[in-house]
Amino acid sequence: MRIGSVVNKICHDVLSRVIAGIILAALAVIWAGVHFDWWPALAATLAVPRWLLGLFLLSTLILSVLLYRARTVTLQNAPSHLTAVDEGDILAEDRIQIIVPRPVEVLTDPVPFGKDFSYMVRGRLKSVPHGHVIWLLTQDERSGKVWPQNFYPVQFNEGEWHGRIHAGAVTPLRIFAVVAPPTSQMLFRYFQERGQERNTYAALLGVPPECHNRHSVQTKLP
C-alpha cells in the first residue's frame, strides 16, 4: 500500500472519529445539563446567559451532524477513479503477470491471421475478481495508442492465463495485460464492434486509467 493511500485512509478515519466525538460530547453535555440541572451553575461559571449556552451547544450538534452527512454524500458521489483501489494497493500475489514473452524477447508461436500473424501471450494471476476479465492490448510506444485484442479471448485456468495478439507492423511494440473492470470491458467491446462494422480499427488513445491491475512488456516481431 502506498504512503499516499495510507495517509488518506488515516485522515478519513480520524475525521470520522472527530465528528462522531463532537456529536457525542454535545449530546452528553445537553443530557447532563437537563438531567442534573447544572445549567445555572455552568452558565454562571462561564458568565453567559443560559439561553446562549444552550444555543451554542445545539448549534455545535447541528453543525457536526451536517458535516458528517456532507462527508458521507461526498464519498458516495465521488467519481469511480477516485474511489477505486489504487494501483499501489494491489498485493503482489494478486497482480497480473506476463511471462511469455519476456521483456524485449521476440514473439513466438506464430499463427496465420489475415495477411499477418498472431502470437501467443501467457501469464499468471492468482484469481480474477468478480465482474472483471483479462484483456490483452498492443501499444505503439511512439504514439501511446493501443489496440484491444479480442479475436482470441484470454483463457484463464487455475492461476494461469493465455491469449493471442495481432501485432501487425507496429514497432516498437508493447503488450499490456490488464484486469479490466466492467466499464473498460464495454469500451473494449465497442472498439471491436465498430472495427468489425467499418473493417478498420481506430486506436484508443491509451490504456484506461481504471485498469489498475496491469503488466506490460516491450517485445519484438520475428
N, C-alpha and C positions, 0 to 999 in steps of 0.2 A: 504494500500500500504506500503510495507516495506521500511525502510530508504535507503537501497542499491539501490532499484529501483528509488526512488525519486532523489538520488544523480546522478545516471547515466543519468536520463532524463534531469536534470538541466545542467549537463556537455555537453550533446549533444546539447541542445538548446543554451547554451552560446557560444559553439564553432561555431555553425552555424551563430550566430549573429556577432561574432568577424570577421569571414572570410568575411561575407557579408559587414561589416563595412569597412574593409580594401579595398575591391574591390571598393566600392562606393567612399571612400576617394581618392583613386588613380585616379579614373575616374574624380572626381571633380577637383583635382589639375591639371590634364592634360588639361581638358577642359578650366579651368580658365586661365591657362598659355597661351593657344593658343588664347582664346577669348579676354583677356585683355592685352595680350602681356607684361606680367610682368616676363617672363623668365629671361631677362637680370638682372633685379633688384634682383630676388631671387638667381640667380647664384652668383651675386656679394656679396650678404649678406652672403651666405654660403661659399664663397671663393672656388667654384668649377666650372669647365667648364660647360657650358650649356648642352653639349652633354652627360656628365657624369650624370648630374642631371636627364635628360630625360631618360637615360638608367636605372637609379636606380628606377624611378617611373614605367617604363614599366616592369622591372623585378619583382617589387612588385606586380603589377597587374597580370602578368602571373602566378607567384607562388601562389597567392591567388586562382586564378581560378583552378589551378591544385590540390591544397589542397581540395577545395570544391568538385571537381569531384572525387578525390580519396576517400573522406569520403562517398559520395553517393554510389559509387560502392561497398565499403566495407560493408555498411549496406544492400545493395540489395543482396549481395552474402553471407551474414552471415548465418551459419547453423541455422536450424529451432529451435534447442534447445536454441539458444542464443537470437533469436528474438521473441520467443513465450511469451505469457503472463506468468509472474512469478506467482508462487503459492500464494504468499502473496498479489498479485494484484487483486485476485478474491474477489468480495464483499461477505460479509457474507450471504446475501439473495440469492446469486447465487451459493452457494456451495452445493454440493450434500450431503445428509444425509442418514444414515441408522437408522431407528427407530425400526425395528424388524429384528433380535434380538437386545436387548440392550447389552452393554458390559458385558462379562462373563456370559451371560444368556444362558440357554440350548436351542438348536434349537427346533423348534416346527413345527407342521403340516407336519408330515412325510408322504410321498407317495412312494410306492414301485418303485424302479428304479434299474433294473438288480438284482444283488444279495444284494443290499443295499437299501438305501432310499434317496429321495431328500427332501429338506426342503425349506420353504418359507422365502424370504427376502423382506422386504418392506422399503420404504424410501420416502424422499421428495426432490424435485428440482424445482426451480421456472420455468425454461424453459430449453430446450435442444438447444444449439447453432446449427446453420445450419451446416450440414455435420457431426455432432457428434452423437454418440449413447451411451447409457448407457450399460456398461458391468459389470458383476459380476465375481470376481475371488476368488479362495480359495488359501490360502497360508499355507505351513508348516512353522511354526515360527522357527523351529530349523534350517532348511536349507535356508529359504528365498525363496524357489522355489514356483511358482504359477501355477495354472491351470485355464485358462479361461473357463467360463461356458456359453454354448450357446444351450444346449439341450432344454432349455425353455427360449427363448429370453425375455429380460426385456420389460415389457409393461409400457408405460408412458401415464398418462392422468391427465391434469389439476393440475399440481404441485405435483402429487404423482406417484410413480412407484412401481412395484413389479416384482420379478423374483424368480427362484429357483436355489439352488446349490446342487451339489452332493459332499458330504464330504468324502465318502469312510471311510478309517480308519485313516485319517490324524489327529494327535493330538500332540501338541496344535494347534488349528485351528484358523486362522484369515480370515475374509471375507473382501474383498475390493469391493467397488462400485466406478467405475470410469466413467467420461465423456470422452469417447475415441475419439480422432481426427481420420481422415481418415487413416493415416499411421498405427496407432495402431490397427485399425479395420482390416486392411489387415493382420497384424501379427497374430491377434487372429483367424481370419478365416482360415489362413494357418495352424495354430495349430490344429484346428478342422478337417480340411480336411485330413491332414496327419495322425491324430489319427484314423480317421474312416478307412482310407486305410490300416493301419497296425494293427488296433484293439488294439492299445496301445497308451497312451498319454504321451509323454515325456514332463516333466515340463519345463516352461520358467524359466530363472534364476531370474526374478524379475518383478515387475510392470514397464512398460515402463516409463522413466522419463518424457516424454512429456504429460503423463496423469496427468496434474497439478491439475485438479479438482477431488479430490478423498476423500473417507472417509473409514475408516476401523474399525472393532470391533473384539475383541477376543471373541470366543464363545466356547461352549462345545457340544459334541454329547450327545444324550439322554442316 
